[in-house]
């Protein structure tokens, strides 16, 4: 197994229940060695998460509201689709189970894998749905992503993530779409990556400050929004609502994949979020190699808590590299070529001092406040810090 960086200054400890460990520098454990994510799941998420008849009644009521609001319109809701399992299964449910008329929205940021494109096309063709694709200006995307490499921060996927959600929300607001269906769910995401691993993609201030310091061209058409626009203006003034259907129905990842494969000819990919070639390289190699952060810990810990894998199975997966040396060399060359730099330049960024979002202007004070309000209202139950 590859030797990864270990930046933690604490004695090493791993949760006795899941596989989160002190690579999360702020993680806490109780007297039994169980981490805060597990305890939060048992005390805060599980008692309020219903996929039985209570969930069925709730989502049925939401579906009726969506249908009524969409009467006379070509679509009654919008779904952002990546080609990954969560959004793909959501599309299946929306059309075949709920009887909705969703518009599928995809942001092409230049890094789609063959599987992602194939999976989207299969769903669109077999379900007869409309797809709107927003293509991000590649030169702007490239410049922004290079800025993040030069900044030395771990959240290299922010340019993609920001383009995805900003493009979706801005399009919905502009076109009067009131209901956004999202594949966010507790079943595979009840353990969220700590912010030091993956900072808020919604922090426009942080993104623009990094680009201001390291970018070389203006972001004239790159889709952006800020947390106040989409959390306050879009929802309280434009009347938009986000619905998370996967939180109200039984959702088992492997069962969903089997259905998608059998019904639509959908193609599997190795790990969560690997439908993007850049994300595969960033999460599978760059992040653990440079920073010592392995997102598989959070992904598999979620599956452990929801009974979809055992801790022993997860530890076996974690003991293997997501990349072979040959795959690393191939994708290193691919990413460098795509970004218009040499492999040596890309490897040079690996040697830069490690930084965090705190080293640049950010809106964390306001995001923290919003998170506390959402937790008080019961709208945010996962540990977010």
Number of C-alpha atoms within 10 A of each C-alpha: 10 14 9 16 14 15 15 15 9 10 6 10 16 16 21 15 18 25 23 28 20 20 25 18 13 12 17 15 18 10 6 9 13 18 22 17 25 24 14 16 22 13 11 16 19 15 9 12 17 16 18 11 11 13 18 16 13 15 21 15 11 16 20 14 13 21 19 11 16 19 10 9 11 11 19 22 26 26 23 27 27 23 30 24 25 22 21 25 21 22 30 19 16 19 15 11 10 16 13 20 22 23 22 23 21 21 23 18 21 17 16 19 17 13 19 24 16 15 25 22 17 19 23 16 12 11 14 11 16 14 20 13 13 17 14 20 16 15 15 19 20 18 20 28 22 22 24 23 19 20 23 22 26 27 22 26 17 22 24 23 16 22 24 24 20 24 23 22 23 17 17 21 18 9 9 12 22 20 24 21 20 19 21 17 15 24 21 23 17 25 27 21 22 20 15 21 21 20 21 21 22 23 23 20 17 22 23 19 15 25 22 14 13 18 20 13 12 13 17 8 10 20 21 20 18 16 19 15 15 19 14 14 14 18 16 12 9 16 14 20 16 13 17 17 26 24 18 21 19 15 19 15 16 11 10 18 19 15 15 21 14 11 13 19 15 24 21 18 17 9 14 18 17 22 25 24 19 24 19 22 20 19 24 21 24 22 23 21 18 21 22 20 27 22 20 20 21 22 21 27 30 26 23 23 23 19 12 16 14 16 19 12 11 19 15 9 14 16 10 11 13 20 16 13 11 9 13 16 12 11 18 21 17 16 19 16 13 15 17 14 13 15 15 11 11 19 13 12 17 17 10 14 11 14 15 16 23 12 12 17 15 19 18 16 8 13 16 13 11 16 17 15 13 13 15 11 10 12 11 16 21 17 19 15 13
